[in-house]
Amino acid sequence: MGVIVAGMHRSGTSVMTGALHRLGLRVGAEHELIGASRFNRTGHFEVKDLVIFNEMLLQHLDATWARPPRLDCALQLAELGRGAWGDRAREHFARWRPDGPWVLKDPRFSIVLPFWREVIDEPVEIVIMVRTPTAVAASLERRSNLSIEHGLALWERYNQAALRNSDGLPTFLTHYERFANDPAGTLCRLVVELGQDDQPEAANVADAAAIVDVRHHAPVRLADDSNGSDEARDLYRVLAGLDGWLFPGFVAKLPLETRGLDDVLDP
């Protein structure tokens, strides 16, 4: 059994993956992982080879993590997963795959998940982390020198892609702000559905929850932010009403993406 943690960059994917690791899901050997940095003090919990592979896959589509492809690239990604690119990915995955239940994290999975659904031949469940758009944009401006407008556009594209590309898979969605306020409660609701027969021990949950760091930015409601488009506001309102295991067909409730978003992402 495996778990893929997806969601927009700067949305708490690292702390969620670190918490799941403390609860027993394998992330691989230390030398395989991207280490901690001043922006992720507890570690990224990303497999270097697979992150590089995902970025190369995006470059093959004339894209990057900061200039992601259009939402309608899912069929093209799935086709690549059934060909030579998929064969290469299976080799990378097989070299990394640890014994027992595992967790893989890379925000790029939000975009390239249709490819990996063709590659990974075992049951996979998805965890999507969501953070308020303005908090993500402010964090990206500080870390990557991206404009607030670009950060908001990335937030919309990544969250749209993560939800649409997870359709048909068991998917758990939670919000960074809610996770930070109640990490133990969030983990209990998540882990009992990840092939576990019993609730995790309270001491293990407390240890896992302790990895949650202080938020860099206070939560901000998108409805109060004039930078967001109507479509982005609608998307955030939908996401704000979701918390936990998603019901079948949830994708049908998603609004359309903002018209002209690619002009912002690829000026």
C-alpha positions, 0 to 999 in steps of 0.5 A: 500500500502506498500514499502519494501526498500532493497539493500546491507548493508551500501548502504543508505537504512536507509536514504531512509527509513527515507526520505519516513517516513518524506513524510508520510509512516509509520514505526511503533512506536518508541519502535518497531524500532532499534534506532540510532547508531554512524554508522546510526546517523539518525536512522536505521528505522528497526523493531526489531522483523522483523529484528530478524525474518529475521535473524532467517529465514536465520539461518534456511537456515544455513546462516546469513546476512554476509554469505547469502544463494545461489541465487538459494534458492528463491524457498525454501524461497517461499515454507517456506512462504507458510508453518508454517514459513509463518504463524509465519511471518504473525503474526509478520507482523500483530502486526506491520502493522500500519494504512495507507501506510507503509515502511519496511526496512531491507537489508536482504529483498534483500535475503529473499524477495521470502518468504515475497512475499508469506506472505504479502497479499497486494500490495507492491513496492520495492525500491533498494538502490545501492552504489559503491562496494568499498565504501560499502566494506570500510564501512563494514570493519570499522563497522563489521571488514569484509575484503574488499574481503568479503565486495565486495562479499556481495555487489555482492550477495545482489544486484544480489538477490535484483534485481532477487527477485524483478522481477515482482514487481514495482521496483525503483532503485537509487544510494546512490551517486545520492540520496545524490547529489539530494535527492529532485529530487530522492524523487519526481520521486519516490513518484509520483508513490507510489499511490500518485495523485499529486507531494508532496509539495515542503516543505515536499520534502525539509524536507524529503531530509534534512535527507540525511547525508554526505557520509562516503566515496567518490564514487569510480568507480568499473572499476578502482578497481582491487579488483572486478571480471569481473562479479562484474564489469559487474554487476556494469556497468549494475546498473550504467545505471539504475536509477528510475523505472525499466522496465519489464524484466530488470533481463534478462540483469544481468550478471552471478554471480562470480564463486566461490563467496560462497568460499569467503562468507563461507570460 
